[in-house]
């Protein structure tokens, strides 16, 4: 299918265009996982756990989100 045909189907809402893709080969660039160990004081773990419980997500998710947000913020600050 040509890109123009795909665009028309998407714009018309005719069908789920994801059926047109082979999702088994999708890759996320720079998304290889590397494990790290970080030691946190117990008060910090308790605070992380409270926030994770409030949001209904695992502790690891809170840590990843907050670090990602901070890295994005730093990237913007250093571009100026």
C-alpha positions as a Markdown table, in Angstrom:
| # | Residue | x | y | z |
|---|---|---|---|---|
| 1 | Unk | 0.0 | 0.0 | 0.0 |
| 2 | Unk | 1.3 | 3.5 | -0.8 |
| 3 | Unk | 1.7 | 6.1 | 1.9 |
| 4 | Unk | -1.0 | 8.2 | 0.2 |
| 5 | Unk | -3.5 | 5.4 | 0.4 |
| 6 | Unk | -2.7 | 4.8 | 4.0 |
| 7 | Unk | -3.1 | 8.5 | 4.8 |
| 8 | Unk | -6.6 | 8.5 | 3.1 |
| 9 | Unk | -7.7 | 5.4 | 5.1 |
| 10 | Unk | -6.5 | 7.0 | 8.4 |
| 11 | Unk | -8.1 | 10.4 | 7.6 |
| 12 | Unk | -11.4 | 8.7 | 6.7 |
| 13 | Unk | -11.3 | 6.5 | 9.8 |
| 14 | Unk | -12.2 | 3.6 | 7.5 |
| 15 | Unk | -10.3 | 0.9 | 9.4 |
| 16 | Unk | -7.7 | 0.3 | 12.0 |
| 17 | Unk | -4.6 | 1.1 | 10.0 |
| 18 | Unk | -2.4 | -0.9 | 12.5 |
| 19 | Unk | -3.5 | -4.0 | 10.6 |
| 20 | Unk | -1.4 | -2.6 | 7.7 |
| 21 | Unk | 1.9 | -2.9 | 9.7 |
| 22 | Unk | 4.0 | -5.8 | 10.8 |
| 23 | Unk | 4.3 | -4.9 | 14.5 |
| 24 | Unk | 6.5 | -7.9 | 15.3 |
| 25 | Unk | 9.5 | -5.9 | 13.9 |
| 26 | Unk | 8.9 | -2.7 | 15.8 |
| 27 | Unk | 11.9 | -1.4 | 17.6 |
| 28 | Unk | 12.4 | 1.5 | 20.1 |
| 29 | Unk | 15.6 | 3.3 | 19.4 |
| 30 | Unk | 17.8 | 3.7 | 22.5 |
| 31 | Unk | 15.5 | 1.5 | 24.5 |
| 32 | Unk | 17.8 | -1.4 | 25.4 |
| 33 | Unk | 17.3 | -2.1 | 29.1 |
| 34 | Unk | 20.3 | -1.9 | 31.5 |
| 35 | Unk | 19.9 | -2.8 | 35.1 |
| 36 | Unk | 21.3 | -0.6 | 37.8 |
| 37 | Unk | 21.3 | -0.8 | 41.6 |
| 38 | Unk | 20.7 | 2.3 | 43.6 |
| 39 | Unk | 20.7 | 2.5 | 47.4 |
| 40 | Unk | 18.1 | 4.8 | 48.9 |
| 41 | Unk | 17.6 | 5.7 | 52.5 |
| 42 | Unk | 14.5 | 4.1 | 54.1 |
| 43 | Unk | 12.7 | 7.4 | 54.5 |
| 44 | Unk | 13.0 | 7.9 | 50.7 |
| 45 | Unk | 11.7 | 4.4 | 50.0 |
| 46 | Unk | 8.7 | 5.0 | 52.3 |
| 47 | Unk | 7.9 | 8.2 | 50.5 |
| 48 | Unk | 8.2 | 6.5 | 47.1 |
| 49 | Unk | 6.0 | 3.7 | 48.2 |
| 50 | Unk | 3.3 | 6.2 | 49.5 |
| 51 | Unk | 3.3 | 8.0 | 46.2 |
| 52 | Unk | 3.2 | 4.8 | 44.2 |
| 53 | Unk | 0.3 | 3.5 | 46.3 |
| 54 | Unk | -1.5 | 6.8 | 45.8 |
| 55 | Unk | -1.1 | 6.6 | 42.0 |
| 56 | Unk | -1.7 | 2.8 | 41.9 |
| 57 | Unk | 1.6 | 2.0 | 40.2 |
| 58 | Unk | 4.8 | 0.2 | 41.2 |
| 59 | Unk | 7.6 | 2.0 | 42.9 |
| 60 | Unk | 9.9 | 1.4 | 39.9 |
| 61 | Unk | 7.4 | 3.3 | 37.7 |
| 62 | Unk | 7.6 | 6.4 | 40.0 |
| 63 | Unk | 11.4 | 6.4 | 39.9 |
| 64 | Unk | 11.5 | 6.0 | 36.1 |
| 65 | Unk | 8.9 | 8.7 | 35.5 |
| 66 | Unk | 10.6 | 11.2 | 37.9 |
| 67 | Unk | 14.1 | 10.6 | 36.5 |
| 68 | Unk | 12.8 | 10.9 | 32.9 |
| 69 | Unk | 11.0 | 14.2 | 33.7 |
| 70 | Unk | 14.1 | 15.6 | 35.3 |
| 71 | Unk | 16.3 | 14.5 | 32.4 |
| 72 | Unk | 13.9 | 16.2 | 29.9 |
| 73 | Unk | 13.9 | 19.3 | 32.0 |
| 74 | Unk | 17.7 | 19.4 | 32.1 |
| 75 | Unk | 17.8 | 18.8 | 28.3 |
| 76 | Unk | 15.6 | 21.9 | 27.7 |
| 77 | Unk | 17.6 | 24.0 | 30.2 |
| 78 | Unk | 20.9 | 23.2 | 28.5 |
| 79 | Unk | 19.7 | 23.9 | 25.0 |
| 80 | Unk | 19.2 | 27.6 | 25.8 |
